[in-house]
Amino acid sequence: MSSVWLPCGVYHETYEQDQGWWQTNFIKFKMILLLAVVFIGIPLFAPEYWIGVATMVGYTAMGALGVQLLIGYTGLITLGHAAFIAVGAYTSTLLVLQFPWPSWMVEAGLAYPTSIVVAAIVAGLWSVLFGLPSAKVKGFYLILTTMAAQFITVDFILTQYISKIGGRGQAFSLPPGTIKFGPIVVDTEREIYYLMAVFVTLMVIVLANLLRSRVGRAWVAIRDNDIAAETLGINVVWYKLLAFFVAGVMGGVAGAFWVSNTAALSPEHFPWFWSLWLVGVILIGGVGSIHGAIFGSVFMVIIMELLQLAVLPLADYYPKLLIDFAFLKESAFGLAICAFLIYEPNGLAYRWWQIKNYFNLWPFSY
């Protein structure tokens, strides 16, 4: 007997049903509506400015998903994820601008898609390199290791050496028409948005399926108690390094995507504050939840945009506000984290879970 509503007396009888993507017709309707809004509503009806904001939300979510995997699902605290995003961005850029592709690949628009795959793999392997200490250390010491990844990668290797390839100063300029995805030249806000939406959707699907597999259960077991997980026969070192690799791959894809959204690429796009920002995003959205990475990205990007819109009218009377906006942004970021840790420590994803339960279980309070 198929059921439309759960959990009013009809329960899952198999693991496949319990882990199914489309458990009820109502959930199917919600997901179809969400996809329609993302792929049709926003790009066709939203103003161009807000399409750009939505693109930034997606880029933040791509970075936050990798951080969520490490911190939320595996218990590996990282404060250097921006380094792996930077590796992906620079790998993709160098392949597009410097690599001698066959002319037919360039004409067919395959250079950039191929660079994304290579960038993801390179960023994943680079992440594993700095994840090796996780075999021996954790907690505070692992934080220092991931911070070292940020400073070694961005502040030393990229700034002092990679960014100067080809006689450039500190930035790689990307001429119009350089970023092609097949026959499509990705050079407008709407096309960049569509590319972002496809990447975020694919990353969410891949991560969600990994988390409900044997690999995902091993990650959660390591997060909860790595000694108990090892006792149960889980190869803790292997799964930790695999988590770093997958998170690095996601960061590499995010960085390769960012190339399409900027006219010039420089190390200034990947400061250490961006790593902190991504950690703050999952704290606000909810640690240990894919929804948390999405909700946190939406909340932080929208709040900062609204703050900027509020500051602009005042800038006519207080011009120094524009100069100080970066500090206002950082202050708002810190205040938001403090507020959520005090009043909503489980994040927005937990609140969303409560709202869904209220409607699913109504009129019963439990």
C-alpha positions as CSV (number, residue, x, y, z in Angstrom):
1,M,0.0,0.0,0.0
2,S,1.5,3.3,-1.1
3,S,1.2,6.2,1.2
4,V,1.0,9.9,0.6
5,W,1.5,11.1,4.1
6,L,4.1,10.0,6.7
7,P,4.5,9.2,9.6
8,C,0.7,8.8,10.4
9,G,0.7,5.1,11.0
10,V,2.4,4.0,7.8
11,Y,6.1,3.3,8.2
12,H,9.1,2.3,6.1
13,E,9.6,-1.5,5.9
14,T,13.0,-1.6,4.1
15,Y,16.2,0.4,4.2
16,E,15.7,1.4,0.6
17,Q,12.4,3.0,1.5
18,D,13.9,4.8,4.5
19,Q,16.7,6.2,2.4
20,G,14.7,7.0,-0.7
21,W,14.9,10.4,-2.3
22,W,11.1,10.5,-3.2
23,Q,9.4,9.1,-0.1
24,T,6.0,10.6,-0.7
25,N,4.1,12.4,-3.4
26,F,4.2,15.6,-1.3
27,I,8.0,15.5,-1.2
28,K,8.1,14.9,-5.0
29,F,5.9,18.0,-5.4
30,K,8.2,20.1,-3.1
31,M,11.4,19.0,-4.9
32,I,9.9,19.6,-8.4
33,L,8.8,23.1,-7.2
34,L,12.2,23.8,-5.8
35,L,13.9,22.8,-9.1
36,A,11.5,24.9,-11.0
37,V,12.3,27.9,-8.9
38,V,16.0,27.4,-9.1
39,F,16.2,26.6,-12.9
40,I,13.3,28.6,-14.2
41,G,12.0,31.2,-11.7
42,I,15.2,32.9,-10.6
43,P,17.0,33.1,-13.9
44,L,14.0,34.2,-15.9
45,F,12.2,36.6,-13.6
46,A,14.8,37.9,-11.0
47,P,16.6,41.2,-11.8
48,E,20.2,40.7,-13.0
49,Y,21.6,42.1,-9.7
50,W,19.8,39.4,-7.7
51,I,20.8,36.7,-10.2
52,G,24.4,37.7,-9.3
53,V,23.6,37.5,-5.6
54,A,22.1,34.0,-6.2
55,T,25.3,33.0,-8.0
56,M,27.3,34.1,-5.0
57,V,25.0,32.0,-2.8
58,G,25.7,29.0,-4.9
59,Y,29.5,29.6,-4.9
60,T,29.5,29.9,-1.1
61,A,27.4,26.7,-0.9
62,M,29.9,24.8,-3.0
63,G,32.7,25.8,-0.7
64,A,30.6,25.1,2.4
65,L,29.7,21.6,1.3
66,G,33.3,20.5,1.5
67,V,33.7,22.1,4.9
68,Q,30.5,20.5,6.0
69,L,31.8,17.1,5.0
70,L,35.0,17.5,7.0
71,I,33.6,19.2,10.1
72,G,30.0,18.1,10.2
73,Y,30.2,14.5,9.0
74,T,33.8,13.4,9.7
75,G,34.7,15.6,12.7
76,L,37.9,17.0,11.1
77,I,38.1,20.7,11.9
78,T,39.5,22.7,9.0
79,L,40.4,26.4,8.7
80,G,42.1,26.3,5.4
81,H,39.5,25.2,2.8
82,A,40.0,28.4,0.8
83,A,43.4,27.0,-0.2
84,F,41.9,24.1,-2.0
85,I,39.4,26.3,-3.8
86,A,42.3,28.5,-4.9
87,V,44.1,25.4,-6.2
88,G,41.1,24.5,-8.3
89,A,40.8,28.0,-9.6
90,Y,44.4,28.4,-10.6
91,T,44.6,24.9,-12.1
92,S,41.6,25.6,-14.3
93,T,42.9,29.0,-15.3
94,L,46.3,27.8,-16.2
95,L,44.9,24.9,-18.3
96,V,42.6,27.3,-20.1
97,L,45.1,30.0,-20.8
98,Q,48.5,28.2,-20.9
99,F,48.0,24.6,-21.9
100,P,48.4,23.9,-25.7
101,W,45.1,22.3,-26.3
102,P,44.4,20.9,-29.8
103,S,42.5,23.4,-31.9
104,W,39.5,21.1,-32.2
105,M,39.1,20.9,-28.4
106,V,39.2,24.7,-28.2
107,E,36.7,25.1,-31.0
108,A,34.4,22.5,-29.5
109,G,34.5,24.2,-26.1
110,L,36.0,21.3,-24.3
111,A,39.0,23.0,-22.8
112,Y,37.2,24.5,-19.8
113,P,35.1,21.4,-18.9
114,T,38.3,19.3,-19.1
115,S,40.1,21.8,-16.9
116,I,37.3,21.5,-14.3
117,V,37.9,17.7,-14.0
118,V,41.6,18.2,-13.7
119,A,41.2,21.0,-11.2
120,A,39.0,18.9,-9.0
121,I,41.5,16.0,-9.0
122,V,44.5,18.3,-8.3
123,A,42.7,20.1,-5.5
124,G,41.6,16.7,-4.0
125,L,45.2,15.4,-4.0
126,W,46.5,18.7,-2.6
127,S,43.9,18.4,0.2
128,V,45.0,14.8,0.9
129,L,48.6,16.0,1.3
130,F,47.6,18.4,4.1
131,G,45.1,15.8,5.5
132,L,48.0,13.3,6.1
133,P,48.6,14.7,9.6
134,S,45.0,13.8,10.6
135,A,46.3,10.2,10.9
136,K,48.2,11.3,14.0
137,V,46.7,14.5,15.3
138,K,43.2,15.9,15.7
139,G,41.4,18.9,17.3
140,F,43.5,21.9,17.9
141,Y,46.6,20.5,16.2
142,L,44.6,19.6,13.0
143,I,43.4,23.2,12.9
144,L,47.0,24.4,12.8
145,T,47.7,21.9,10.0
146,T,44.8,23.2,7.8
147,M,45.8,26.8,8.6
148,A,49.3,25.9,7.3
149,A,47.6,24.7,4.0
150,Q,46.2,28.2,3.6
151,F,49.4,30.1,4.2
152,I,51.6,27.7,2.2
153,T,49.3,27.5,-0.7
154,V,47.9,31.0,-1.1
155,D,50.3,33.3,0.5
156,F,53.5,31.5,-0.6
157,I,53.1,29.3,-3.7
158,L,50.3,31.0,-5.5
159,T,51.3,34.6,-4.7
160,Q,55.0,34.3,-5.1
161,Y,55.2,31.9,-8.0
162,I,52.1,30.6,-9.8
163,S,50.4,34.0,-10.2
164,K,53.5,35.3,-12.0
165,I,53.5,32.7,-14.7
166,G,53.5,34.3,-18.2
167,G,55.0,37.6,-17.1
168,R,51.9,38.8,-15.3
169,G,51.9,40.7,-12.1
170,Q,49.5,39.2,-9.6
171,A,46.4,38.4,-11.7
172,F,45.4,36.3,-14.6
173,S,43.1,38.2,-16.9
174,L,40.4,36.1,-18.6
175,P,39.5,37.5,-22.1
176,P,35.8,37.5,-23.1
177,G,34.9,34.2,-24.7
178,T,37.6,32.3,-22.9
179,I,35.2,30.3,-20.8
180,K,33.2,28.0,-23.1
181,F,31.1,25.0,-22.1
182,G,30.6,23.2,-25.3
183,P,29.1,25.6,-27.8
184,I,28.0,28.0,-25.1
185,V,30.1,31.0,-24.2
186,V,29.7,31.6,-20.4
187,D,29.9,35.4,-20.2
188,T,26.5,36.7,-18.9
189,E,25.1,36.6,-15.4
190,R,22.3,34.3,-16.4
191,E,24.7,31.7,-18.0
192,I,27.0,31.8,-15.0
193,Y,24.0,31.3,-12.8
194,Y,22.9,28.2,-14.7
195,L,26.4,26.8,-14.5
196,M,26.4,27.3,-10.8
197,A,23.0,25.7,-10.4
198,V,24.1,22.6,-12.2
199,F,27.3,22.3,-10.2
200,V,25.5,22.8,-6.8
201,T,22.8,20.3,-7.8
202,L,25.3,17.6,-8.8
203,M,27.5,18.2,-5.7
204,V,24.5,17.9,-3.4
205,I,23.4,14.6,-5.1
206,V,26.9,13.1,-5.0
207,L,27.4,14.1,-1.3
208,A,23.9,12.9,-0.2
209,N,24.5,9.6,-1.9
210,L,27.9,9.2,-0.4
211,L,26.6,9.9,3.1
212,R,23.9,7.2,2.9
213,S,26.5,4.6,1.7
214,R,29.0,2.6,3.6
215,V,31.5,5.4,3.2
216,G,29.2,7.9,4.7
217,R,28.4,5.7,7.7
218,A,32.1,5.2,8.3
219,W,32.6,9.0,8.3
220,V,29.8,9.5,10.8
221,A,31.2,6.7,13.0
222,I,34.7,8.4,13.0
223,R,33.1,11.7,13.9
224,D,31.2,10.2,16.8
225,N,34.0,8.1,18.2
226,D,37.1,7.3,16.1
227,I,38.4,4.7,18.6
228,A,35.1,2.8,18.6
229,A,35.0,3.0,14.8
230,E,38.5,1.5,14.6
231,T,37.4,-1.2,17.0
232,L,34.6,-2.1,14.6
233,G,37.0,-2.6,11.8
234,I,36.8,0.8,10.0
235,N,40.1,1.9,8.5
236,V,40.1,5.4,10.2
237,V,43.1,6.8,8.4
238,W,41.8,5.7,4.9
239,Y,38.4,7.2,5.5
240,K,39.8,10.5,6.9
241,L,42.0,10.9,3.8
242,L,39.1,10.0,1.6
243,A,37.1,12.8,3.3
244,F,39.9,15.2,2.6
245,F,40.0,14.1,-1.0
246,V,36.2,14.5,-1.6
247,A,36.2,17.9,0.2
248,G,39.2,19.0,-1.9
249,V,37.4,17.8,-5.1
250,M,34.4,19.9,-4.1
251,G,36.7,22.9,-3.4
252,G,38.4,22.4,-6.8
253,V,35.1,22.5,-8.6
254,A,34.1,25.6,-6.7
255,G,37.3,27.3,-7.6
256,A,37.0,26.2,-11.3
257,F,33.5,27.7,-11.3
258,W,34.7,30.9,-9.8
259,V,37.0,31.4,-12.9
260,S,33.8,31.9,-15.0
261,N,32.6,34.6,-12.6
262,T,35.6,36.9,-12.6
263,A,37.4,38.9,-15.2
264,A,40.7,38.5,-13.4
265,L,42.0,35.9,-11.0
266,S,44.3,36.8,-8.1
267,P,45.3,35.3,-4.7
268,E,43.3,38.1,-3.1
269,H,40.1,36.2,-4.0
270,F,41.1,33.4,-1.5
271,P,42.1,35.1,1.8
272,W,42.2,33.2,5.1
273,F,39.0,35.0,6.1
274,W,37.2,33.1,3.3
275,S,38.1,29.9,5.1
276,L,36.7,31.3,8.3
277,W,33.6,32.5,6.5
278,L,32.9,29.0,5.2
279,V,33.2,27.6,8.8
280,G,30.8,30.3,10.0
281,V,28.4,29.4,7.2
282,I,28.0,25.9,8.4
283,L,27.8,27.0,12.1
284,I,24.9,29.3,11.2
285,G,23.3,26.8,8.8
286,G,23.7,23.8,11.0
287,V,26.7,21.4,11.5
288,G,26.2,17.9,10.1
289,S,23.5,18.8,7.6
290,I,23.6,19.3,3.8
291,H,20.6,21.7,4.4
292,G,22.8,23.6,6.8
293,A,25.4,24.4,4.1
294,I,22.6,25.7,1.8
295,F,20.7,27.6,4.5
296,G,23.9,29.1,5.9
297,S,25.0,30.3,2.5
298,V,21.7,31.9,1.7
299,F,21.5,33.6,5.1
300,M,25.1,35.0,5.1
301,V,25.1,36.3,1.5
302,I,21.6,37.8,1.7
303,I,22.4,39.5,5.1
304,M,25.6,41.0,3.7
305,E,23.9,42.2,0.6
306,L,21.1,43.9,2.6
307,L,23.7,45.4,4.9
308,Q,25.4,46.9,1.8
309,L,22.2,48.2,0.4
310,A,21.5,49.9,3.8
311,V,24.9,51.5,3.8
312,L,24.8,52.9,0.3
313,P,22.2,55.6,1.0
314,L,24.2,56.7,4.1
315,A,27.4,57.0,2.1
316,D,26.3,60.3,0.6
317,Y,26.4,61.8,4.1
318,Y,29.2,59.6,5.5
319,P,31.6,58.6,2.7
320,K,33.9,56.9,5.1
321,L,31.2,54.2,5.5
322,L,32.1,52.8,2.1
323,I,35.7,52.5,3.1
324,D,34.8,50.9,6.4
325,F,32.3,48.5,4.9
326,A,34.7,45.6,4.9
327,F,35.0,46.0,8.7
328,L,31.3,46.3,9.1
329,K,30.9,43.1,7.1
330,E,33.4,41.3,9.4
331,S,31.7,42.7,12.5
332,A,28.3,41.5,11.2
333,F,29.7,38.1,10.5
334,G,31.1,37.8,14.1
335,L,27.8,39.0,15.6
336,A,25.8,36.6,13.6
337,I,27.9,33.7,14.7
338,C,27.7,34.8,18.4
339,A,23.9,35.2,18.1
340,F,23.4,31.8,16.6
341,L,25.7,30.0,19.1
342,I,23.7,31.6,21.9
343,Y,20.1,31.5,20.6
344,E,20.2,28.8,17.9
345,P,23.2,26.6,18.5
346,N,21.9,23.8,16.2
347,G,21.6,26.2,13.2
348,L,18.9,27.0,10.7
349,A,18.7,23.4,9.5
350,Y,17.4,22.3,13.0
351,R,14.8,25.0,12.9
352,W,13.7,23.9,9.4
353,W,13.5,20.3,10.7
354,Q,11.2,21.5,13.6
355,I,9.0,23.4,11.1
356,K,8.6,20.3,9.0
357,N,7.8,18.1,12.0
358,Y,5.2,20.6,13.2
359,F,3.3,20.3,9.9
360,N,3.9,16.6,9.5
361,L,2.7,15.7,13.1
362,W,0.0,18.4,13.5
363,P,-2.2,18.5,15.6
364,F,0.0,16.4,18.0
365,S,2.7,18.4,19.7
366,Y,5.3,15.7,19.6
